[in-house]
Amino acid sequence: MTWRLLLLTPLALLLVLFGLSNRHSVALKLWPFDLEWDAPLAVAVLLAAALAFLLGAGIAWASSLPHRRRARQMEAAARLLEAELAELKARVAREVGAAVPPPAVR
């Protein structure tokens, strides 16, 4: 928990300073449409950074899908093999137990 605080405190401080330093209004326009939004420069830049981060996170998540599917398949195969091994051990134990004659009573 302490290391997170040590990493997040300077980042939060930089974001606050960036926001306070860049309060000038900019017009954000969406080209094919007649939309315009006046926002502080800091909001525009941080919004663009957040969207880029989400896009990158989505791409990373999507690229890991085949690996996670393969891991699930391997886990299922491992469970199947472990069940088969337990069944074989039980069968061997029964056969060994049946092959050993009971101790003689004197």
Secondary structure, DSSP 8 states (H G I E B T S, - for coil): -HHHHHHHHHHHHHHHHHHHH---EEEEEETTTTEEEEEEHHHHHHHHHHHHHHHHHHHHHHHTHHHHHHHHHHHHHHHHHHHHHHHHHHHHHHHHHHHS------
